[in-house]
Amino acid sequence: MAKIKKTPGTKKSRAYAKVVQDIPKTKKAKFQKRLLEWYGEFGRDLPWRRTSDPYKILVSEVMLQQTQVDRVIPKFHEFLGKYPTLHDLAGAHPDDVRKTWYPLGYNIRPYRLHGIACEAVERYGGAIPSKAEELLSLKGIGRYTAGAIRSFAFNKDAPILDTNVIRVLHRIFIGKGDPKKQKTQLWVLSEKLIPRGKGYDFNQALMDFGAMVCTARKPLCLLCPMRSLCLTVSSDEK
């Protein structure tokens, strides 16, 4: 009789999935509803939200890594003005790409972006793929960027987990421990909380909520629509 091959990490994955299952359905539904309503009223109008072009989404996501939105906006327009397509970027000299990138800093990023463009042209004919495994096979694209591209360019219900999303989900649904050591659990949360067919708005809302309300310093807890749901807010504040 053939032995059944065990999948690594199955028990741990089930344990993390149980955390999501243990969230009351009413809390999950309230969180989804309140977040989307808040986003509908307060969501930011950003230039990369006016396009579904996977290349432009990719550029914005790489630029936004460790860089504030207000610094990215003018450089996003300038960069796309010089390299309007993936083919244009792939055909440029890497050092010219870096010069165009200035002064955003963290200068490994323009080289990484140029490398992604070259690889996508070579392997996918100049198109950014939509499948997670294909995106992750491109050197320089990690799980978050792949999820962002799938969600924002291809309208898939793909999870994302950046600094803002980690903070929001950890504070509201976990409330204890070090979030940096709970990323596997938070990835499960990020995926399971997405309302079906609403990945784009839900993910944008999570990022905006973390940037504008559930901030790292001085969060607006008294004005927060999630106050009654949050495991981090004290009972006195509720």
HELIX and SHEET records of a PDB file:
HELIX    1   1 THR A   10  GLN A   21  1                                  12    
HELIX    2   2 LYS A   25  PHE A   42  1                                  18    
HELIX    3   3 PRO A   47  ARG A   49  5                                   3    
HELIX    4   4 PRO A   54  MET A   63  1                                  10    
HELIX    5   5 VAL A   69  LYS A   82  1                                  14    
HELIX    6   6 LEU A   86  ALA A   90  1                                   5    
HELIX    7   7 PRO A   94  TRP A  101  1                                   8    
HELIX    8   8 ILE A  108  TYR A  124  1                                  17    
HELIX    9   9 ALA A  132  LEU A  136  1                                   5    
HELIX   10  10 ARG A  143  PHE A  152  1                                  10    
HELIX   11  11 THR A  163  LEU A  169  1                                   7    
HELIX   12  12 HIS A  170  ILE A  174  3                                   5    
HELIX   13  13 PRO A  179  LYS A  181  5                                   3    
HELIX   14  14 LYS A  183  LYS A  192  1                                  10    
HELIX   15  15 GLY A  199  MET A  212  1                                  14    
HELIX   16  16 CYS A  221  LEU A  223  5                                   3    
END                                                                             
